[in-house]
Amino acid sequence: MSHLISRRHFTLGVLAAGGTMLATRSAQAADFELRQFHNQPADSPLHKRLSEMWAAVKEETGGRVQVQTFSDNNQIPGGDPAALNMVVSGELDFFTLNGGSIGNLVPASNVQGILFAFRTPAQVFGALDGDLGDYLREEMKTKGLYAVPRGCFDNGFHQITCATRPIRSVDDLQGLKIRTPDAPIYVEAWKALGASPVVANLNKLYETLKNGAAEAQTNPLATAEFLKLYEVQKYVSMTNHGWSGFNLLANWKLWQRFPRTCSRSSSETSRSSFACNARTTILSTPTFVRSWPSKA
């Protein structure tokens, strides 16, 4: 595939050159019965797009590849770090995760979590779909992970929500108890800005805010909406301080077992899954901004 293909015209790596699945229209028993975890709720855009994507893969492979998608990481203890370790060991087949959290295992992936590193989605995907993305994928292979080329769902730019005060400048961050994922790139960044990070996995985010262990958190507004954080947060500060995406990861040994041939119709379906998710993220943000005051 040419590296000049635009973000909206890429072929999903699960059906792309270098590691694709054999497509056939004849119905047959599944050769691969697999599992996909992600950390978002079942009613989130990510869950919907992943389910659609894997349903299309099942159809286009004549049932040879069947992947079941589990929201909220299937409620496993340990949240994202545990799920990531499961992919590496081969206990789990597919997983989506942000770069900063992948950075606990693959340090180079921390580049996705650096505050103010990116300003626009175009800048983000220009990097991830180019040389930077190629480099990160090679680094991940050394740890037993395969990152699908052009396979990152757009989560969006992060904003700060807070129960106690609006965040208008860095002065407002001083001593602020802000929840962060269990990833040094985030913890150290907030410390440097004067805040007091409180580490909690996403599955414990709502509880951490409700019981007052943290008074603030940072996520794209879509995530804050689907987790109903307006029930425990009062203010939204549009800071756009960082970007995150859901990198589609696979166990590397599993990926190497897949046949390499794919159909054009499969790649078209998978492209639309990523494009639809990106549109949902972009179009939903203004709605969340308008609705937050009436819900908080």
C-alpha positions in Angstrom: 0.0 0.0 0.0 1.3 3.5 -0.8 2.2 5.7 2.1 0.5 8.5 0.2 -3.0 7.1 0.9 -5.0 9.6 3.0 -6.3 8.9 6.5 -9.8 8.3 5.2 -8.6 5.9 2.5 -6.3 3.5 4.4 -6.8 -0.2 4.4 -7.2 -1.5 8.0 -4.2 -3.6 9.0 -6.3 -6.6 9.9 -6.9 -6.8 6.1 -3.8 -5.1 4.9 -0.5 -6.1 3.2 2.0 -7.8 5.4 -0.5 -9.6 7.6 -3.9 -10.0 6.2 -6.6 -12.6 6.4 -7.7 -15.0 3.6 -11.1 -13.9 2.3 -13.6 -16.4 0.8 -17.3 -16.2 0.3 -17.9 -19.9 0.9 -19.3 -20.5 4.4 -17.0 -22.7 6.6 -16.1 -23.3 10.2 -14.1 -20.7 11.9 -10.3 -21.2 11.7 -9.8 -18.3 14.2 -12.2 -17.7 17.1 -10.7 -14.7 18.8 -11.4 -12.0 21.4 -11.1 -8.2 21.3 -11.1 -6.1 24.5 -11.4 -2.3 24.9 -11.9 -0.1 27.9 -14.9 1.9 26.7 -18.6 1.3 27.6 -20.8 -0.9 25.5 -22.7 2.1 24.2 -19.6 4.0 23.1 -18.7 4.7 19.5 -15.6 2.6 19.8 -17.5 -0.5 20.8 -19.9 0.0 17.9 -17.2 0.5 15.3 -15.2 -2.5 16.5 -18.2 -4.7 16.4 -19.1 -3.6 12.9 -15.5 -4.1 11.8 -15.3 -7.6 13.0 -18.7 -8.5 11.7 -17.5 -7.4 8.3 -14.3 -9.4 8.6 -16.4 -12.5 9.5 -18.6 -12.1 6.5 -15.8 -11.4 4.1 -13.7 -14.4 5.3 -16.7 -16.7 5.0 -16.7 -17.2 8.8 -13.1 -18.3 9.0 -12.2 -15.4 11.3 -14.7 -14.6 14.1 -13.8 -12.0 16.7 -16.0 -11.3 19.7 -15.7 -7.8 21.1 -15.9 -7.1 24.9 -16.5 -3.7 26.3 -15.0 -2.5 29.6 -12.1 -5.0 29.2 -14.6 -7.7 30.0 -14.5 -6.5 33.7 -11.1 -8.1 34.3 -9.2 -7.1 37.4 -6.3 -4.8 36.7 -7.9 -2.9 33.8 -5.8 -1.8 30.9 -2.3 -2.9 32.2 -3.7 -6.4 32.8 -5.3 -6.6 29.3 -2.1 -5.4 27.7 -0.1 -8.1 29.4 -2.7 -10.6 28.2 -2.1 -9.6 24.6 1.7 -10.0 25.0 1.3 -13.4 26.5 -1.2 -14.6 23.9 -4.0 -15.0 26.4 -5.9 -12.2 24.6 -5.9 -11.7 20.8 -6.8 -8.0 20.1 -6.9 -4.9 22.3 -7.2 -1.1 21.8 -5.1 1.2 24.0 -3.7 4.8 24.1 0.0 5.3 23.4 0.9 6.7 26.8 -0.3 3.4 28.4 1.4 1.3 25.8 4.5 3.3 26.8 4.7 1.3 30.1 5.9 -1.6 27.9 7.1 0.2 24.8 8.7 3.5 25.9 8.8 5.0 22.4 5.0 4.9 22.3 5.0 7.6 25.0 5.3 10.1 22.2 1.5 9.9 21.7 1.0 11.0 25.3 3.2 14.1 25.4 1.2 17.1 26.4 0.8 19.8 23.6 2.7 17.6 21.1 -0.1 17.8 18.6 -2.6 20.6 17.7 -4.9 19.0 15.1 -6.1 15.5 14.1 -4.4 16.0 10.7 -1.0 16.5 12.4 -1.6 13.5 14.6 -2.4 11.1 11.8 0.2 12.6 9.5 2.8 11.4 12.0 1.2 8.0 13.0 0.5 7.1 9.4 4.0 8.0 8.3 7.6 7.3 9.5 6.8 7.7 13.2 4.1 5.1 13.0 6.4 2.7 11.2 9.0 3.1 13.9 6.5 2.6 16.7 5.2 -0.6 15.1 8.7 -2.1 14.9 9.3 -1.2 18.5 6.1 -3.0 19.5 7.0 -6.1 17.7 10.0 -6.6 19.9 7.6 -6.8 22.9 5.3 -9.2 21.3 2.7 -6.7 20.0 1.5 -6.0 16.5 0.1 -2.5 15.9 -2.2 -2.5 12.9 -1.0 -0.1 10.2 -3.2 3.0 10.0 -5.2 1.2 12.7 -5.7 3.9 15.4 -9.3 5.0 16.3 -9.4 8.7 17.1 -10.3 9.3 20.7 -9.8 13.0 20.5 -8.2 15.9 22.3 -8.3 16.0 26.0 -10.1 18.5 28.2 -10.1 18.9 32.0 -13.2 18.4 34.0 -13.2 19.3 37.7 -15.6 19.2 40.7 -14.2 22.2 42.5 -13.1 24.9 40.1 -12.6 25.8 36.5 -9.1 25.5 35.1 -8.2 28.8 33.4 -4.4 28.9 33.8 -1.5 26.8 35.2 -2.1 28.6 38.5 -5.4 26.7 38.9 -3.5 23.4 38.6 -1.4 23.9 41.7 -2.2 21.1 44.2 -5.1 19.9 42.1 -5.9 16.2 42.7 -6.2 15.0 39.1 -6.7 11.5 38.1 -4.3 10.0 35.6 -3.8 6.6 34.0 -1.1 4.4 35.5 1.5 5.6 33.1 4.6 7.7 34.0 4.3 10.0 30.9 1.0 11.3 32.4 2.0 11.3 36.0 5.2 13.2 35.6 3.6 15.7 33.2 1.0 16.7 35.8 3.6 16.8 38.6 5.7 19.2 36.4 2.6 21.5 36.1 2.1 21.6 39.8 -0.8 19.2 40.1 -1.1 16.2 42.4 -1.7 13.1 40.2 -4.0 10.4 41.5 -3.4 7.1 39.6 -6.5 5.1 38.7 -7.4 2.9 35.7 -10.3 3.9 33.6 -12.5 1.2 35.2 -12.1 3.0 38.5 -12.3 6.6 37.2 -15.9 7.3 38.2 -15.5 5.8 41.6 -12.3 7.8 42.2 -14.1 11.1 41.4 -17.2 10.2 43.3 -15.4 9.4 46.5 -13.2 12.5 46.3 -9.9 10.8 46.0 -9.5 13.0 42.9 -11.3 16.2 42.1 -10.4 16.4 38.4 -9.7 14.3 35.4 -8.6 14.6 31.8 -10.3 12.9 28.8 -11.9 13.7 25.5 -15.5 14.9 26.2 -16.9 11.9 24.5 -15.4 9.7 27.1 -16.5 11.9 29.9 -20.0 11.8 28.5 -20.3 8.0 28.1 -18.9 7.5 31.6 -21.4 10.0 32.9 -18.8 12.1 34.6 -21.2 15.0 34.6 -22.7 13.3 37.7 -19.5 13.9 39.7 -17.9 16.9 37.9 -19.1 20.5 37.7 -16.7 22.3 35.4 -15.3 21.7 31.9 -12.2 23.5 30.8 -11.4 23.3 27.0 -7.7 23.0 27.2 -6.9 20.7 24.2 -3.7 19.8 26.1 -3.2 16.4 24.7 -4.5 13.8 22.1 -5.1 10.1 22.5 -6.3 7.4 20.2 -7.2 3.7 20.5 -4.3 1.8 18.9 -5.5 -1.5 17.5 -3.1 -4.1 18.9 -2.8 -7.8 18.2 -0.6 -10.6 19.6 2.4 -10.7 17.3 2.7 -14.5 17.1 -1.0 -14.8 16.3 -0.8 -12.1 13.6 2.0 -14.0 11.9 -0.3 -17.1 11.6 -2.9 -15.2 9.5 -3.1 -15.9 5.7 -2.0 -12.8 3.7 -4.7 -12.6 1.0 -7.6 -10.2 1.5 -10.6 -8.9 -0.5 -11.2 -5.4 -1.7 -14.7 -5.3 -0.2 -13.2 -6.2 3.2 -10.7 -3.3 3.1 -13.5 -0.9 2.1 -15.6 -1.9 5.1 -12.7 -1.6 7.5 -11.8 1.9 6.2 -15.3 3.1 6.8 -15.2 1.9 10.5 -12.3 4.2 11.2 -13.8 7.1 9.2 -17.1 6.8 11.0 -15.4 6.7 14.4 -13.5 9.9 13.6 -16.6 11.7 12.4 -18.5 10.7 15.5 -15.7 12.1 17.7 -15.5 15.4 15.8 -19.2 16.0 15.5 -20.2 15.0 19.0 -17.8 17.3 20.9 -19.9 20.5 20.4 -23.0 18.7 21.6 -21.3 17.5 24.8 -20.0 21.1 25.5 -23.5 22.5 25.2 -25.2 19.8 27.2 -22.7 19.6 30.1 -24.1 22.7 32.1 -27.6 21.2 32.2 -26.3 17.8 33.4 -23.6 18.8 35.9 
